[in-house]
């Protein structure tokens, strides 16, 4: 095996450094596998309960009326997430689209949106209207209020209490950290927050941005009171096979609103052709618990590698995990660039390409992204990215297999060594 890695561009020093860390993680990896097994049975049970058959894989076109495969898949998602209903569609183009859909469908002019967990992910700033954008919620007279987390990452309970008022209609709770160095929220903590919000105003709709968090724990936010749990199919639940799509699982009332917003009033969930993507949606969802577990092992491995080198990592090498993202504060732009170039060099697709920072739509600074993926932008596949601004943190995620995630981290380290930034 050592000779294989050496032939793949990894130096002997990097290999031996990383091999020792991997050996120390065997017990941790066993725990991850147990969670994956539990989630695998949950997905399998939902598929069996809903009589998934070969007929469910047939493509529909045009209006997509009576699409049995689409309707069955949505019931599989609803049963897996323990919700009343679900909307799972290729017409939802990405995670940001799914979140924008859920918000715009359930908010009306004069309502207020509350974020009790601080600043939302960058692309949501334009959806909300924090940054000027055509078609934002702000243009529809929907106001926004934010309560930042405290310095230790805990909720500002009194601040949240004071922020909730007669206009508060939806609370958006981002599970993952986005381009921040705050802790990711566990499902248990999300449940505590939802209970607190509803104790003050029971009719507040609590929406959880579940991106990067699916199947990392044995339960999901929908198990602890979330009215809507939202995510992207080119992240965890697509299992690396879904070529596009997003999902919203939640109450029947919320999902009905989302369906009418996605298509048109009076049409709702009745239309939307599947266009031949259903086999990848079903199979990807079936594989998702195992794929997510491999990505999670990669994140744990990355944390331990770079923590041992003296870098600040969030989460640290021993903390519990609630999503697949690993943040590493590299402190220098050249270190951020070298890390991403290492991830790209380890890719099965476009490994010969050198990523460079660029002005990416939806972001307020240049961003560098490494993603040699089979599906463009798929962040359940091995990828790394980060904004070119202080503290020059890189956000690593994905890996369709643990072995690929491992190689990616080793190659990122190798590039830092070659650049003279790290000495082993």
PALO-390325 format. One line per 8 residues: for each residue x negated, y negated, z of N, C-alpha, C. Coordinates in steps of 0.05 Angstrom, whole numbers. Layout:
N
X/Y/Z/X/Y/Z/X/Y/Z  ...
***
This chain:
424
-17/24/0/0/0/0/-17/-25/0  -39/-25/15/-57/-48/16/-67/-54/-12  -76/-33/-26/-86/-38/-53/-65/-50/-71  -40/-42/-68/-18/-53/-84/-16/-83/-79  -16/-91/-54/-14/-120/-48/-38/-135/-58  -61/-124/-56/-85/-137/-66/-83/-141/-96  -72/-122/-110/-69/-124/-139/-47/-144/-146  -30/-151/-127/-9/-170/-132/-16/-198/-123
-41/-203/-117/-51/-230/-112/-53/-237/-82  -50/-218/-65/-52/-223/-36/-81/-216/-27  -94/-234/-13/-121/-228/-3/-120/-209/20  -143/-197/25/-145/-177/47/-139/-190/74  -149/-214/78/-144/-228/104/-114/-233/108  -100/-243/87/-72/-248/89/-56/-223/94  -63/-201/80/-50/-176/83/-52/-166/112  -76/-166/123/-80/-155/150/-67/-172/171
-67/-199/167/-54/-217/186/-24/-211/187  -12/-208/163/17/-203/162/25/-175/170  7/-155/164/13/-128/171/16/-124/201  -2/-138/216/0/-136/245/26/-148/256  35/-170/244/60/-182/253/83/-164/247  83/-152/223/105/-134/216/107/-110/236  85/-99/243/85/-76/262/98/-84/288  95/-108/297/106/-117/322/136/-123/321
147/-122/297/175/-129/293/194/-105/289  183/-81/292/199/-57/286/224/-55/303  222/-61/328/246/-59/346/266/-80/338  257/-104/332/275/-126/323/290/-118/298  276/-106/279/288/-99/254/309/-77/258  304/-59/277/324/-38/283/350/-51/293  348/-72/309/373/-85/318/388/-98/295  373/-109/276/386/-121/252/401/-100/236
388/-76/234/401/-55/219/427/-45/232  428/-46/258/452/-38/273/476/-56/267  470/-83/266/491/-102/259/500/-98/230  481/-93/212/488/-88/184/506/-63/182  500/-43/197/516/-18/196/545/-24/204  548/-40/226/575/-47/235/590/-63/214  576/-82/202/589/-98/181/595/-82/156  577/-63/150/582/-46/126/608/-30/130
613/-20/154/637/-5/159/662/-23/158  658/-48/166/681/-67/165/689/-72/136  670/-77/119/676/-82/91/688/-57/78  675/-34/83/685/-9/71/713/-3/80  719/-7/106/746/-3/116/766/-20/103  759/-46/98/778/-64/84/783/-55/56  763/-45/42/766/-35/15/784/-10/14  779/8/32/796/32/33/825/26/40
828/8/60/855/1/68/871/-10/45  858/-26/28/873/-39/6/872/-24/-21  864/1/-19/865/19/-42/851/7/-66  826/-2/-62/810/-11/-85/807/12/-105  813/7/-130/812/28/-150/797/17/-175  792/35/-194/779/27/-219/796/6/-233  822/7/-230/840/-12/-244/835/-40/-234  824/-43/-210/819/-70/-199/796/-84/-213
780/-69/-229/757/-81/-242/764/-92/-270  789/-89/-279/796/-98/-306/796/-128/-308  788/-138/-331/787/-167/-335/814/-178/-343  820/-202/-336/843/-216/-346/834/-242/-359  851/-253/-376/845/-277/-390/869/-296/-388  866/-319/-401/888/-339/-401/897/-347/-373  923/-345/-369/934/-353/-342/925/-334/-320  920/-309/-327/912/-290/-306/935/-281/-288
960/-282/-299/983/-273/-283/980/-244/-276  989/-237/-252/990/-209/-243/963/-195/-244  943/-209/-237/915/-198/-236/912/-182/-210  916/-156/-213/916/-138/-190/889/-138/-176  867/-139/-192/840/-138/-180/835/-163/-164  843/-186/-174/839/-211/-160/855/-211/-134  880/-203/-135/897/-203/-111/887/-183/-90  877/-160/-99/867/-140/-80/841/-150/-67
824/-162/-83/799/-173/-72/804/-194/-51  823/-211/-56/829/-232/-35/840/-219/-10  855/-197/-12/864/-184/12/841/-170/26  822/-159/11/798/-147/23/783/-168/39  779/-192/28/766/-213/43/781/-221/68  808/-223/65/824/-231/88/822/-210/110  822/-185/103/821/-164/123/793/-162/136  772/-167/120/745/-166/130/741/-189/150
751/-213/143/748/-236/160/771/-239/181  789/-220/181/812/-220/200/828/-246/198  836/-253/174/852/-277/170/878/-270/156  897/-289/155/923/-284/143/921/-283/112  902/-299/101/900/-301/72/872/-308/64  867/-307/38/841/-314/27/844/-324/-2  825/-341/-10/823/-350/-37/795/-344/-46  791/-326/-65/765/-318/-75/765/-320/-105
751/-340/-116/755/-346/-144/728/-353/-158  725/-344/-183/703/-354/-199/706/-383/-207  731/-394/-205/735/-422/-211/724/-440/-190  717/-430/-167/703/-445/-146/674/-443/-152  661/-465/-160/635/-463/-173/612/-460/-154  615/-468/-128/592/-467/-109/603/-473/-81  585/-471/-62/593/-476/-34/604/-504/-30  591/-524/-41/600/-552/-38/628/-555/-50
633/-542/-73/660/-543/-85/680/-530/-66  674/-507/-55/692/-493/-36/699/-511/-13  679/-524/-1/683/-542/22/700/-566/14  693/-578/-10/708/-601/-19/737/-594/-24  741/-570/-35/769/-561/-40/784/-558/-14  772/-545/6/786/-540/31/792/-567/45  774/-586/44/779/-612/56/800/-628/42  797/-631/16/815/-648/1/843/-636/0
845/-609/2/871/-596/2/887/-600/27  873/-604/50/886/-605/76/885/-632/89  874/-652/75/874/-679/85/892/-697/68  904/-717/79/921/-735/65/912/-764/71  919/-783/54/912/-811/60/921/-819/88  903/-832/102/909/-840/129/899/-821/150  892/-797/142/880/-777/161/851/-784/166  841/-771/187/812/-774/193/799/-746/195
775/-745/184/758/-721/185/738/-725/207  734/-705/224/715/-707/246/693/-685/243  668/-694/245/646/-674/247/635/-676/275  641/-656/292/631/-656/320/603/-645/323  590/-639/300/563/-627/301/542/-644/287  548/-669/284/529/-687/272/531/-689/242  510/-699/229/510/-704/201/514/-678/185  532/-678/165/537/-654/149/515/-651/128
515/-628/115/496/-622/94/497/-644/73  473/-650/61/470/-673/43/491/-675/21  498/-653/8/517/-655/-14/545/-662/-5  552/-658/21/578/-665/31/580/-695/37  557/-709/39/559/-737/43/574/-752/21  570/-743/-4/585/-756/-26/613/-746/-27  618/-721/-19/646/-711/-18/662/-728/2  650/-733/25/664/-748/46/665/-778/40
644/-788/27/642/-817/22/623/-831/40  606/-816/55/585/-828/71/566/-843/53  560/-830/30/547/-843/8/567/-848/-14  565/-871/-26/585/-879/-47/585/-858/-69  609/-849/-76/612/-829/-97/640/-830/-108  643/-826/-134/669/-826/-148/685/-802/-138  710/-806/-130/727/-785/-122/724/-775/-94  709/-790/-77/704/-781/-49/730/-783/-33
730/-770/-10/753/-772/8/758/-801/17  736/-816/19/739/-844/27/755/-860/7  753/-853/-19/769/-867/-39/798/-862/-37  805/-840/-23/833/-833/-18/842/-842/10  828/-861/22/835/-872/48/835/-851/70  816/-832/68/811/-813/89/786/-821/104  789/-827/129/766/-838/144/750/-814/156  727/-821/166/708/-801/176/696/-811/202
693/-792/220/681/-798/246/661/-775/253  639/-782/265/618/-763/270/608/-765/299  604/-742/311/593/-741/338/567/-725/336  545/-737/341/519/-723/339/515/-704/362  500/-683/356/492/-665/377/473/-679/396  471/-670/420/452/-681/440/424/-673/432  405/-685/444/376/-681/437/368/-652/440  381/-637/458/374/-609/462/391/-590/444
406/-602/426/422/-586/407/450/-578/418  456/-586/442/483/-579/453/504/-599/444  529/-592/448/551/-609/440/555/-632/459  562/-655/448/568/-678/464/598/-677/471  605/-662/491/633/-657/497/649/-682/502  638/-701/517/653/-725/522/655/-743/497  634/-743/481/635/-757/456/656/-746/437  659/-720/436/679/-707/420/707/-713/430
710/-712/456/736/-719/468/745/-747/460  726/-766/462/732/-794/456/737/-798/426  726/-781/409/729/-785/380/755/-775/370  767/-755/383/792/-744/374/815/-764/379  830/-770/359/852/-790/362/876/-781/345  896/-798/344/921/-791/330/917/-786/300  895/-796/289/890/-793/260/874/-767/254  862/-756/274/844/-733/269/861/-709/259
854/-701/234/869/-679/222/852/-654/218  827/-657/210/809/-635/205/783/-639/220  772/-618/232/745/-618/243/728/-600/226  706/-610/215/688/-594/199/664/-586/215  659/-561/217/637/-550/234/618/-535/216  594/-546/214/573/-533/197/557/-514/214  559/-488/207/545/-467/223/515/-469/220  506/-471/195/477/-471/190/465/-499/194
439/-501/192/426/-526/198/424/-546/175  427/-536/150/423/-553/127/394/-563/127  389/-588/117/363/-599/117/358/-614/143  362/-600/165/357/-611/191/342/-590/207  331/-599/230/317/-580/247/332/-574/272  359/-577/271/375/-570/294/380/-540/294  388/-529/317/394/-500/318/419/-493/301  419/-470/290/443/-459/277/462/-451/299
488/-453/293/508/-448/314/516/-418/313  516/-406/336/526/-378/338/557/-378/336  568/-356/329/597/-354/327/609/-359/355  596/-350/376/606/-355/403/608/-385/409  587/-400/402/587/-429/407/608/-443/389  612/-433/365/632/-445/348/660/-440/361  664/-417/372/689/-411/385/694/-429/409  673/-435/424/676/-453/447/684/-481/438
671/-490/416/677/-516/405/706/-518/394  714/-498/380/742/-497/370/762/-498/392  757/-482/413/776/-481/436/777/-509/449  754/-522/452/754/-549/464/770/-569/447  766/-568/421/780/-587/404/810/-582/405  818/-557/404/847/-551/404/860/-556/431  844/-555/452/855/-561/479/862/-591/481  849/-607/465/854/-636/465/877/-643/445
875/-630/421/895/-635/400/899/-609/385  919/-593/393/923/-566/382/926/-564/352  937/-586/339/942/-584/310/919/-592/293  896/-597/304/872/-603/288/864/-577/273  860/-579/247/851/-557/231/821/-555/234  811/-532/243/782/-529/246/771/-512/222  754/-525/206/742/-512/183/713/-507/189  703/-483/184/675/-476/188/661/-472/162
640/-487/157/622/-482/135/605/-458/143  611/-435/131/599/-410/139/575/-402/121  567/-420/104/545/-414/85/520/-405/99  509/-383/90/485/-370/100/489/-354/125  514/-354/136/519/-340/161/534/-314/160  546/-308/137/562/-284/135/547/-259/140  558/-241/157/547/-215/163/521/-215/179  515/-238/191/491/-239/208/498/-230/236
522/-236/245/533/-225/270/555/-205/264  565/-192/284/586/-173/280/613/-186/278  615/-211/285/640/-226/282/635/-251/266  657/-263/255/655/-287/239/671/-309/253  667/-334/244/682/-357/257/712/-353/257  722/-339/237/751/-334/236/760/-316/259  742/-302/272/749/-285/295/751/-301/320  742/-326/320/742/-343/344/759/-368/341
778/-368/323/797/-390/321/794/-409/298  775/-405/279/773/-423/256/797/-420/238  809/-442/230/832/-442/212/823/-437/184  799/-445/177/788/-439/151/758/-432/154  749/-411/141/721/-403/140/714/-404/111  693/-419/104/687/-426/76/659/-419/69  655/-409/44/628/-402/35/625/-398/6  601/-392/-3/594/-388/-31/588/-359/-37
596/-350/-60/590/-322/-68/562/-319/-79  547/-340/-84/519/-337/-92/501/-340/-67  514/-338/-44/499/-334/-19/506/-307/-8  507/-303/18/510/-277/30/532/-259/19  557/-268/17/578/-248/11/578/-238/-18  563/-251/-35/562/-242/-63/542/-219/-66  526/-214/-46/507/-192/-46/486/-193/-69  483/-217/-80/463/-219/-102/474/-212/-129
499/-202/-130/511/-193/-156/531/-213/-167  546/-227/-149/566/-246/-158/552/-268/-174  561/-274/-199/547/-294/-215/556/-322/-210  578/-325/-195/590/-351/-189/611/-347/-168  623/-368/-158/647/-364/-141/644/-374/-113  667/-377/-100/668/-386/-72/692/-373/-59  693/-375/-33/716/-363/-18/725/-382/4  750/-380/10/762/-393/34/780/-373/47
774/-365/71/792/-347/87/804/-363/109  830/-359/114/842/-374/136/872/-369/139  885/-388/151/914/-386/156/928/-387/129  951/-375/128/967/-375/103/973/-404/95  979/-421/114/986/-449/107/963/-464/95  939/-460/106/915/-474/96/908/-463/68  909/-437/65/902/-425/39/921/-433/17  947/-435/24/966/-444/5/960/-472/-5
953/-490/13/945/-517/5/921/-516/-13  901/-499/-6/877/-497/-23/883/-487/-51  901/-467/-52/908/-456/-79/921/-476/-96  939/-492/-85/953/-513/-100/933/-535/-109  913/-540/-93/893/-560/-101/874/-549/-122  867/-523/-120/849/-511/-140/862/-510/-168  888/-502/-169/901/-500/-195/919/-524/-199  944/-522/-190/963/-545/-193/987/-539/-175
1000/-561/-166/1025/-557/-150/1044/-539/-166  1055/-519/-152/1074/-501/-165/1061/-476/-176  1035/-477/-180/1020/-454/-192/1005/-438/-170  989/-452/-155/975/-440/-132/959/-416/-140  962/-394/-124/946/-370/-128/955/-352/-151  977/-360/-164/988/-343/-185/971/-343/-211  955/-364/-214/939/-366/-239/909/-366/-232  894/-361/-253/865/-360/-250/854/-334/-260
847/-332/-285/837/-307/-297/810/-299/-285  806/-273/-282/781/-264/-270/758/-261/-291  765/-259/-317/745/-261/-338/722/-240/-336  728/-217/-324/708/-196/-324/688/-197/-301  691/-215/-282/671/-217/-260/678/-200/-236  702/-188/-236/710/-174/-212/692/-150/-203  682/-134/-222/664/-113/-212/640/-123/-196  628/-146/-205/605/-157/-189/615/-169/-163
639/-180/-162/650/-190/-137/654/-168/-117  666/-146/-126/671/-124/-108/645/-110/-99  628/-104/-118/604/-90/-111/585/-107/-95  584/-133/-101/567/-151/-86/576/-153/-57  603/-155/-53/614/-156/-26/608/-131/-11  609/-108/-25/603/-82/-12/574/-81/-3  556/-92/-19/527/-91/-13/519/-113/7  536/-133/10/528/-158/24/517/-153/52
528/-136/69/517/-132/96/488/-122/95  481/-104/76/454/-94/74/435/-115/63  445/-130/43/428/-151/30/423/-173/51  443/-181/66/440/-202/86/420/-193/108  421/-167/114/402/-157/135/373/-159/125  368/-153/99/342/-155/88/332/-183/88  350/-202/81/342/-230/82/336/-240/110  352/-229/129/348/-237/157/321/-226/167
313/-203/159/286/-193/167/265/-211/156  269/-220/131/249/-239/119/247/-264/135  269/-275/145/269/-299/161/254/-295/187  260/-273/200/246/-267/226/216/-263/221  209/-250/200/181/-246/193/167/-273/188  180/-291/173/169/-317/167/165/-333/192  184/-332/211/182/-347/236/157/-338/251  154/-312/253/131/-301/268/104/-307/255
103/-305/228/78/-312/214/70/-340/219  88/-359/214/80/-387/216/79/-398/244  93/-386/262/91/-393/290/63/-386/300  53/-363/292/27/-354/300/5/-372/289  11/-386/267/-8/-404/255/-6/-432/267  12/-436/286/14/-461/300/35/-481/290  51/-472/271/72/-490/260/97/-488/277  112/-511/277/138/-511/290/158/-496/272
172/-477/283/191/-462/267/218/-461/282  240/-463/266/267/-463/278/284/-444/261  294/-422/273/290/-413/301/261/-403/305  254/-400/331/227/-389/335/226/-359/331  203/-347/336/200/-319/329/216/-299/346  226/-308/369/241/-289/386/270/-296/390  279/-319/381/306/-328/386/326/-311/371  351/-309/381/373/-295/366/378/-310/340
388/-296/320/392/-307/293/421/-309/286  429/-331/274/457/-335/267/461/-342/237  439/-344/222/440/-347/193/414/-337/182  411/-338/155/387/-327/142/366/-348/137  370/-373/146/351/-394/140/329/-396/161  305/-400/151/282/-405/169/270/-432/161  269/-450/181/257/-476/177/228/-475/188  210/-485/172/182/-488/181/173/-517/176
165/-530/197/156/-558/194/127/-558/186  122/-566/161/95/-564/150/79/-590/152  93/-612/158/80/-638/165/67/-653/141  61/-639/120/47/-652/97/61/-645/71  64/-665/53/77/-659/28/63/-637/12  36/-637/13/22/-617/-3/26/-589/8  31/-587/34/37/-561/46/64/-551/38  84/-569/37/111/-562/28/110/-552/-1
95/-567/-17/93/-559/-46/80/-532/-49  58/-528/-34/43/-502/-36/60/-479/-28  75/-482/-6/93/-461/4/113/-453/-18  126/-473/-29/146/-468/-50/134/-455/-75  110/-463/-81/97/-452/-105/90/-422/-100  84/-415/-74/79/-388/-68/104/-371/-70  127/-381/-61/152/-367/-64/159/-362/-93  154/-383/-110/160/-380/-138/142/-359/-151
117/-359/-143/98/-340/-154/105/-311/-147  121/-307/-126/129/-280/-117/155/-271/-130  167/-288/-147/193/-282/-158/193/-262/-181  215/-247/-185/216/-229/-208/222/-244/-234  233/-268/-231/241/-284/-254/226/-311/-253  214/-319/-275/199/-345/-276/177/-347/-256  163/-324/-251/141/-325/-231/118/-342/-241  116/-346/-267/95/-361/-280/99/-391/-279
123/-400/-270/130/-428/-269/120/-441/-244  111/-466/-245/102/-481/-222/123/-501/-214  137/-498/-192/158/-518/-184/145/-544/-175  159/-566/-182/151/-593/-175/174/-608/-162  169/-628/-145/191/-644/-134/206/-659/-156  233/-662/-153/248/-677/-173/272/-690/-159  285/-708/-174/308/-723/-164/333/-707/-169  340/-690/-150/362/-671/-153/388/-685/-146
409/-681/-163/435/-694/-157/446/-686/-130  457/-706/-116/469/-701/-90/450/-705/-66  425/-711/-71/405/-714/-50/394/-743/-50  385/-753/-27/376/-780/-25/345/-782/-27  331/-760/-32/302/-761/-36/295/-739/-55  271/-739/-65/262/-717/-82/263/-691/-67  269/-670/-81/271/-643/-70/254/-624/-86  240/-606/-73/226/-585/-88/240/-559/-82
245/-543/-103/259/-518/-100/244/-496/-114  241/-473/-101/230/-449/-113/252/-428/-113  258/-417/-136/279/-397/-138/277/-383/-165  261/-362/-166/260/-346/-190/281/-325/-188  306/-333/-193/329/-316/-187/342/-305/-212  355/-282/-209/371/-271/-231/396/-288/-237  406/-302/-216/429/-319/-218/420/-347/-210  424/-367/-227/414/-394/-222/424/-405/-196
406/-414/-179/413/-426/-153/422/-407/-132  420/-381/-137/428/-362/-117/410/-362/-93  420/-370/-70/402/-372/-46/405/-348/-28  418/-326/-37/415/-300/-24/391/-286/-36  383/-296/-60/358/-286/-72/335/-303/-59  311/-292/-61/288/-305/-49/285/-334/-59  285/-353/-41/283/-381/-48/272/-397/-25  262/-421/-32/253/-440/-12/256/-467/-23
263/-486/-6/266/-513/-15/263/-533/8  261/-558/1/259/-578/22/256/-606/10  266/-626/24/263/-654/14/235/-665/19  226/-680/1/199/-692/3/201/-717/21  205/-712/47/206/-734/66/199/-722/94  192/-738/112/185/-729/139/208/-712/150  202/-691/165/175/-681/173/164/-660/153  172/-661/128/163/-642/108/168/-613/116
193/-608/123/201/-581/131/210/-566/106  203/-541/105/212/-523/84/234/-505/95  253/-498/79/275/-481/87/274/-456/69  267/-434/82/264/-409/68/288/-391/73  298/-378/52/320/-360/56/321/-339/34  336/-318/40/342/-298/19/321/-276/15  327/-261/-5/311/-237/-11/331/-214/-14  335/-204/-39/354/-183/-43/345/-157/-29
319/-155/-24/308/-133/-8/289/-144/13  285/-131/35/266/-139/55/238/-140/43  232/-121/26/205/-119/15/198/-143/-2  218/-153/-17/212/-177/-33/209/-201/-16  226/-204/5/224/-226/24/196/-226/37  187/-203/44/160/-200/57/138/-209/38  139/-200/13/119/-209/-7/120/-239/-11  144/-250/-12/146/-279/-16/132/-295/6
136/-286/31/124/-300/53/93/-297/52  84/-273/45/56/-269/43/43/-286/21  58/-289/-2/47/-305/-24/48/-335/-16  69/-344/-1/69/-372/8/45/-378/25  39/-359/43/16/-362/61/-9/-362/44  -11/-345/25/-35/-343/8/-40/-370/-6  -19/-383/-16/-22/-409/-30/-32/-430/-11  -23/-429/14/-32/-449/34/-62/-444/41
-69/-419/41/-97/-412/46/-114/-422/23  -105/-416/-2/-120/-425/-25/-123/-455/-27  -103/-470/-17/-104/-499/-18/-121/-511/4  -131/-493/22/-148/-503/44/-132/-515/67  -105/-510/67/-88/-521/88/-87/-503/112  -89/-477/108/-89/-457/129/-115/-441/128  -126/-435/151/-150/-418/153/-142/-393/170  -147/-370/159/-141/-345/174/-166/-335/188
***
